[in-house]
Amino acid sequence: MSFDIQISDALPRDFDNVEPLYQEAFPDEDLVPLVKELLASREDVLSLSALADGKLVGHAIFTMCSIDGEKGGSGSNVALLGPIAVMGELQKLGIGSTLIREGFRRLTAEGIGQVFVLGDPNYYSRFEFSQDDLVAPPYPLPEKWGPAWRSIRLQPQDQVVSGTLSVPGPWQDASLWV
Ligand SMILES: CC(C)(COP(=O)(O)OP(=O)(O)OC[C@H]1O[C@@H](n2cnc3c(N)ncnc32)[C@H](O)[C@@H]1OP(=O)(O)O)[C@@H](O)C(=O)NCCC(=O)NCCS
């Protein structure tokens, strides 16, 4: 299949389209309240839309965070990736990768040092996310999820930091982390 994908900052008119996208991509999980809260706090998030022929086909959110108890480095400039969703029939065609790489490009330019994610290691390892044992997630994870807690360093010259990821309000809900 061949089509042009455009990536843009999600505009308010995308809000109504974002909802069915997440409902379809996550049929067993209601992420819509989280997505809506994140999109409402726009200064704390990078919200990227993937558009094909002007239609929303993918969406990704990067939330700006900090690291509590960091030792060394500029750990306050970090981000959390998620959620991310691509329309069912267009999955595995590169749209998710395009959203993630565009997010990395923009965050790198803004001086963000590191991006964290809680997600499938098989998928995220392809972006050089590696398991992170130095910065703990905001809530303890079940042991079997250890390999799913990952990060990528966008500014390799920065010192490695350690501590606990401190997340803004929408992410301060333990049920999102179990
Ligand atoms: C996960 C998701 C965002 C990936 O987006 P996508 O556009 O389908 O992914 P891409 O096409 O960019 O994937 C690139 C590669 O990863 C593979 N891939 C995609 N999803 C994968 C998954 N869940 N596990 C392992 N590999 C996966 C693709 O096959 C592709 O492989 P290739 O390069 O060898 O062909 C999308 O499939 C989705 O919305 N899934 C349901 C919701 C979800 O699980 N979101 C992530 C958790 S927050």
The ligand as a Tripos MOL2 file, in Angstrom:
@<TRIPOS>MOLECULE
LIG
   48    50     1     0     0
SMALL
NO_CHARGES

@<TRIPOS>ATOM
      1 C1          2.0870   -0.2840   18.4450 C.3       1 LIG1
      2 C2          1.7030    0.6380   17.3020 C.3       1 LIG1
      3 C3          1.5870    2.0840   17.7860 C.3       1 LIG1
      4 C4          2.8550    0.5610   16.2590 C.3       1 LIG1
      5 O1          2.5350    1.3910   15.1530 O.3       1 LIG1
      6 P1          2.6610    0.7900   13.6880 P.3       1 LIG1
      7 O2          2.4510    1.8870   12.7130 O.co2     1 LIG1
      8 O3          1.7670   -0.4020   13.5860 O.co2     1 LIG1
      9 O4          4.1660    0.3000   13.7190 O.3       1 LIG1
     10 P2          5.2540    0.3830   12.5760 P.3       1 LIG1
     11 O5          4.6530   -0.0120   11.2770 O.co2     1 LIG1
     12 O6          5.9530    1.6790   12.6200 O.co2     1 LIG1
     13 O7          6.1930   -0.7630   13.0950 O.3       1 LIG1
     14 C5          7.4820   -0.9120   12.6780 C.3       1 LIG1
     15 C6          7.8320   -2.3570   12.8580 C.3       1 LIG1
     16 O8          7.4180   -2.8530   14.1360 O.3       1 LIG1
     17 C7          6.5940   -3.9920   13.9690 C.3       1 LIG1
     18 N1          5.5460   -3.9230   14.9930 N.ar      1 LIG1
     19 C8          4.4480   -3.1360   15.0030 C.ar      1 LIG1
     20 N2          3.7360   -3.3430   16.1270 N.ar      1 LIG1
     21 C9          4.4180   -4.2730   16.8470 C.ar      1 LIG1
     22 C10         4.2100   -4.8950   18.1080 C.ar      1 LIG1
     23 N3          3.1420   -4.6180   18.8790 N.pl3     1 LIG1
     24 N4          5.1220   -5.8010   18.5380 N.ar      1 LIG1
     25 C11         6.1980   -6.0910   17.7890 C.ar      1 LIG1
     26 N5          6.4690   -5.5260   16.5860 N.ar      1 LIG1
     27 C12         5.5820   -4.6390   16.1170 C.ar      1 LIG1
     28 C13         6.0430   -3.8770   12.5590 C.3       1 LIG1
     29 O9          5.7240   -5.1440   12.0450 O.3       1 LIG1
     30 C14         7.1930   -3.2590   11.8260 C.3       1 LIG1
     31 O10         8.1450   -4.2490   11.5260 O.3       1 LIG1
     32 P3          9.0480   -4.2060   10.2070 P.3       1 LIG1
     33 O11         9.7760   -2.8950   10.2280 O.co2     1 LIG1
     34 O12         9.9630   -5.3760   10.3880 O.co2     1 LIG1
     35 O13         8.0870   -4.3400    9.0840 O.co2     1 LIG1
     36 C15         0.3850    0.2140   16.5970 C.3       1 LIG1
     37 O14         0.5410   -1.0810   16.0670 O.3       1 LIG1
     38 C16        -0.8240    0.2470   17.5310 C.2       1 LIG1
     39 O15        -1.5320    1.2390   17.5840 O.2       1 LIG1
     40 N6         -1.0700   -0.8580   18.2500 N.am      1 LIG1
     41 C17        -2.1900   -0.9310   19.1890 C.3       1 LIG1
     42 C18        -1.9960    0.0140   20.3610 C.3       1 LIG1
     43 C19        -0.6770   -0.2080   21.0880 C.2       1 LIG1
     44 O16        -0.3050   -1.3500   21.3890 O.2       1 LIG1
     45 N7          0.0470    0.9090   21.3810 N.am      1 LIG1
     46 C20         1.3550    0.8320   22.0100 C.3       1 LIG1
     47 C21         1.2990    0.8160   23.4810 C.3       1 LIG1
     48 S1          1.2600    2.4650   24.1690 S.3       1 LIG1
@<TRIPOS>BOND
     1     1     2 1
     2     2     3 1
     3     2     4 1
     4     2    36 1
     5     4     5 1
     6     5     6 1
     7     6     7 2
     8     6     8 1
     9     6     9 1
    10     9    10 1
    11    10    11 2
    12    10    12 1
    13    10    13 1
    14    13    14 1
    15    14    15 1
    16    15    16 1
    17    15    30 1
    18    16    17 1
    19    17    18 1
    20    17    28 1
    21    18    19 ar
    22    18    27 ar
    23    19    20 ar
    24    20    21 ar
    25    21    22 ar
    26    21    27 ar
    27    22    23 1
    28    22    24 ar
    29    24    25 ar
    30    25    26 ar
    31    26    27 ar
    32    28    29 1
    33    28    30 1
    34    30    31 1
    35    31    32 1
    36    32    33 2
    37    32    34 1
    38    32    35 1
    39    36    37 1
    40    36    38 1
    41    38    39 2
    42    38    40 1
    43    40    41 1
    44    41    42 1
    45    42    43 1
    46    43    44 2
    47    43    45 1
    48    45    46 1
    49    46    47 1
    50    47    48 1
@<TRIPOS>SUBSTRUCTURE
     1 LIG1         1 GROUP 0 **** ****
